[in-house]
Amino acid sequence: MASRHMEALRELMWMACELSGYPVAVEEDPYMPLDGRMEHAAVTGRDHHLIRYNPNCGKPKEHIVAHECAHIIRLGRSEPRMMGFTEESIGKAVEDIMRDEGRLDKGTCLSMAVDLLTQLYNTPQDIRIERWLYERFPTLRGMQSESLRRTVEEYQMILSREVERFTPRKVYRASCGMNSAFTRGVVPILKDKRILRPYYGRVGDAIGKRLIRILEGVPDNGYEGDIEVIDMWAQELGVRDWYVWKVIGD
């Protein structure tokens, strides 16, 4: 890593440690299915946070590590509240999906619900994290731009007619809407409105506009604000009764 990138990452890791009370370790994992993942000490019971990244994902590892550090910083010393299920919320999610596509079994419906809720949990935070990194750490902007462009391209893959045809409408509508919102959210960073063109006239376009307006209408006060936006997005997407918030350790 270039020295200027290392300096930015050291500052981010220091901030994460100071605000959370736990140091940060970084580990390469070429077999993980994600670009990167943060495992919070309060969740795992370790004496440190662990950031894992996939060196084969095609994105700069410096940006992945910076992004995951920012998740820790947003949490600060607050008790991590994570999305969870109750028997009632599981039943509601499966019922909603099966109403759109009755040929799917319950296990597949539940898997789709979990994937969608993971996207819901991450996307508002990801937008705010990327905007914060852009303003606070200009030395990372080149790598950030490279990484975000790849992400935007990946999100566009869901726009194929074949994916739309075989995905339950509620799930497809919500996922496309959040992808559109993320893309809109990073336009000020990439300074390129052409990345919005694939969504024009598609199901996700209008939804994405509404979601980004919701996010920008809520003050950015860290994780508590993220939870507020997540719940408002869930209400807009019709999935607020699919999950509950649980404090880790309760």
C-alpha positions, 0 to 999 in steps of 0.5 A: 500500500502507498504510504498515503493510503496507509496513513489514512487506514491507520487513522481509520483503525485508530478512530474505530478503536478509540470509539468502540474500545476494541482494536481492529485486525485485518485478515485476508480470506480468498474463499469468502463470497463477499468483498469484505465483512466486519465482525464486531467484537461485541457480536463475536465475543472476541477481544478485537474487531475482525475485518476480512476481505477477499483479495480476488474480488477485483476491488482495492483492498484499501477501500474495502478495509476503510469501508468496514472500519467506517462501519465500526466508527458509525456504531461507536460505543452504542450497543449493536442492534441487529436485525432479527426474526421472530416466528411471526416476522418469518411467517409474514416474510414467507407469506408475502413472497409466496403470494407473488410466487407460489411455486417457491418452497418456504426455505427458498422464500426465507433465503430471499427474505434474509438476502433482501433484509441484509441489503436493506440493513447495509445500503443506507449505511453504505451510502453515508459511509462512502460520502463520509470517506470521500470528504474525510479521506481524499487520498483514498478517492482514486481507489474509492472511485474504482471500487464504487464503479465496479459495485455500480456495475454489479448492481446493474446485473439484476436489471436483466429481464430474465432475473425480473421474470424469475424473481418474486415481484416484491423482492425484485422491486425492493432490491432494484429500488435499493440498488438505484438509491445506492447508485444515486447516492454515489453520483456526487462521488463519481461525478457521473450521472451516466451511471443512472441510465440503466435504471431509467424507465425501470421498476427501480428508478422511481423507488430509488428516488423516493428512498434517497429522498428519505435518507437525505431527509434524516440527519446523519447522526451515526448508527441511530440515524441509520436505524431510523432510515432503515425502518423508513425504507422498510416501510416504503418497501412494504417489509417493515413487519419482516424483522425486529431489532435485537440488542446483541447479548439480550 
